[in-house]
Amino acid sequence: MTETQTLPVIGHFLDGRVLEDSARRSPVFDPATGVHQKDVALADPALVDQAVRSAAEAQRAWRRVGLGKRSQVIFKARQILLARQGELAAAITSEHGKVLSDAAGEISRGLENVDFCTGLMHHLKGEYAEQVSTGIDVHQVRQPVGVVACITPFNFPAMIPLWMATTALAAGNAVVLKPSERDPSVSLLIAQAFKDAGLPDGLLNVVQGDRVAVDELITHPQIEAISFVGSTPIAQSIYVKAAEQGKRVQALGGAKNHMVVMPDAHLDSAADAAVSAAYGSAGERCMAVSVVVAVGSIADDLVQKIRERAEKLTIGPGTDSSSEMGPLVSAESLERVTGYVARAADEGAEVVLDGRDQQFEGGGYFTGVSLLDHVRPGMKVYDDEIFGPVLCVVRVENYDEAVELINSSRFANGTALFTRDGKTAREFEFDIEVGMVGVNVPIPVPVGAFSFGGWKDSLFGDTHMYGPEGFNFYTRRKVVSTRWPEPSESQIDLGFPTN
Ligand code: NAD
């Protein structure tokens, strides 16, 4: 018997049941040990088709369910997910590698959107205008789009599915979720939680898979809308292919988030924030700070303060409560991230901390944290999204240079400004061409009552995710004009109706 035959298989979730049956499989590793711990089934086009068809059938009934009943299911799902938070976090840590407290954090940010969706009756309210012309009223309703495909990245295997799927379901749609094949287990726990909350079978189907499943989803005639989060090249190609098929699509891509530190900022607080936001989750967050922009004369002090803090971080398995940072997700990520650090000095950066110097026992995908100073645009470490614990420092003379630097980047997901001056903060908010902005807040992920999204190459499409914009994306507006004339008012008039 081969090793793969004896390993547990992470299956699909179809019509309320787990299905392990797939000819193709992909290995799932424990990033803390490098051990091949499970396999994940990879869907073929026929299985994706089955999932979409069953979702379409379930959706026809779901859109007729009263909104009060729908929101009860979301409330119940919230309670169940909260009660199972520990189990969900353990599944995330075991396949993603992030520390348990961080995994719990992502679940709570996902639950924020579940909270928002419990108010679905309010979010689905339409509009009404009385007497738009004599005896004519107009109202607008929001109707679900049908079946939605949700394609998610490895770095938030619970939060992003909870953002997408809960909003789509609350709006009356069915969902086919295609999670990352690197950490797929938690998607099954989420689907089971919704089932246990009373969500009818077929409304939240999970197909595990790779590009084969994605290609089938984005071309399937019964998929009406696609929500995607992942790297920029894939986001852009999915946006183009899905739009060609006439589908509604929002495709969120990669990031390179700058944190500007003004000379008047409180430097210790700024250094704390930079270290937390750069190295938390091993830098594998789309809102991680990957560039600190040091303005004016504070640069030497700031770099020193960041260095002192970064050197003291405890790196180890995510299951160890003393670990502040876990491993990277895969051997490929480790090779890619350390490769960038290895080339940084040749590119002209000053390597203040080299994560490769720190040694780790065992076969896990660990690296220490890196800090690169005197980085400039044109260097690969600046231009590319590294997606690891590597913080670059760019030194600029003044505020205008900082804004020019950020506005020249092709990425525009998040940014932050550290200052104690309100006027500078207001100008920054006005000037900066980025989707999410923090003022003394390093990771400005909006709370659930707002929506999440970047600009430029960080988002293809025009609707942000979750919150009010999520409800816009997952509904179609229908406008109804109504008149109740007396028979005596009836006449033939071939002219175009006017007021
Ligand atoms: P990825 O692009 O490799 O994968 C994302 C999804 O696309 C996965 O489900 C994967 O199976 C699928 N996929 C991969 N290659 C494909 C292909 N050729 N064709 C079709 N589908 C394919 O991204 P990842 O490595 O899982 O996640 C990290 C990336 O996601 C980073 O770039 C990060 O910045 C980005 N991200 C962005 C946001 C945001 O809000 N903008 C949020 C989280 C993550």
Boltz pocket constraint, residues with backbone or C-beta under 6 A from the ligand:
constraints:
  - pocket:
      binder: B
      contacts: [[A, 151], [A, 152], [A, 153], [A, 154], [A, 155], [A, 156], [A, 178], [A, 179], [A, 180], [A, 181], [A, 209], [A, 210], [A, 211], [A, 214], [A, 215], [A, 229], [A, 230], [A, 231], [A, 232], [A, 234], [A, 235], [A, 252], [A, 253], [A, 254], [A, 255], [A, 285], [A, 286], [A, 385], [A, 387], [A, 413], [A, 454], [A, 458]]
      max_distance: 6.0
